[in-house]
């Protein structure tokens, strides 16, 4: 049997197992290495407060390729089992008797999606075993890997040695980067907010809380404080002060121009520059009868007052224009477009436009935005740009921002991961691969991979038995953590590792 090692047992591993279970071919052996107690769920989908929601509609969260209704069917069955009813889920939100105008049920709690991942993993393993596959889980961390005789040898933290013919790194994203070096023995600093049900429980009700970051993690923290009935001020602080956009009512869209095939055809005529990508997007909008001015307005308005932008976008939930929604549909295609762009354009995009694209392409649920807006209008929530520094004082913390100095009793770190994209616990493993010339660092972060196969690349040569999936591929790829992207890449990797 071919031996396949999967390093990391979170959502990426589940997508890979599901893809393998749907393929035909000879049986193989799969060993999943996962040292934590979050097997199949990973860090993003661990058990947590109900207010922490997925950021894509449930219809876009299926982990079964070609079956977009898979998660919705599982969700309907789970709700029937929970309520004992045979009908549809109750459309009334929160037991208030008022219909939710934003259909919050379409964005279930992230912990529920974790339940779904566990269920899919168990079903996938059962299907593989029924076809003669061997599947086992080793609850240990892999700390070293190196090529060996056409395959690889993996070493775990307890000294165990394992041979594999193919190795897939599904390491997930790391914890937020402690940019201001606030972590230490003194209380008051929360280095990683997840799970919010645990990390935020000890914050005094009237504390002033500074949340470092204004992205989706920071939004989760603000909502968790609200759910905990926190009464003190909450300040979201970052350099640019840009919140995620607000997701509008979902619509289906079939691309006519913005397709992998079209971009590959363009690449045969020369480089596919950023200007060319924008032109193709405009052609796509025109073919759908949409005015590009909608997107132009959103990019130009990125730095308007954050609370005003939040309210304005919330009012656009049912807007007729489809520009933003079409842009958000481009994420799986962006995986193919990114490697075709010249290095100079990719570097410029990351430097000047990444925050804007990430905000508009990875928006928050509208019900989440409504809660944030209510906190802002009540005077409890502030979104502050121009964050320069944060330091400890004798009675808490002091943050220097473009609006002056802000005192905080508690600081919650909700920033992005470190630029190198390697989780701290995985650093020895990644370094061992680099030392063994089986991996190389991408200048934009993460490891170099070949787009078509997700194989690690060294000096332009794909490594025969090493693959990567998820945040570790950032730089070689673009948006790397969205479920539709992970599902697409897992399908491709499954063909490689299980093929002849």
Beta strands, then each sheet from edge to edge (+ up, - down):
strand 1: 3-7
strand 2: 29-33
strand 3: 134-138
strand 4: 142-148
strand 5: 151-156
strand 6: 161-164
strand 7: 166-169
strand 8: 189-190
strand 9: 209-212
strand 10: 234-237
strand 11: 381-384
strand 12: 389-393
strand 13: 396-401
strand 14: 404-408
strand 15: 410-413
strand 16: 455-458
strand 17: 461-468
sheet 1: 3+ 2+ 1+ 7+ 17+ 16-
sheet 2: 4+ 5- 6+
sheet 3: 8+ 15+ 9+ 10+ 11+
sheet 4: 12+ 13- 14+
end
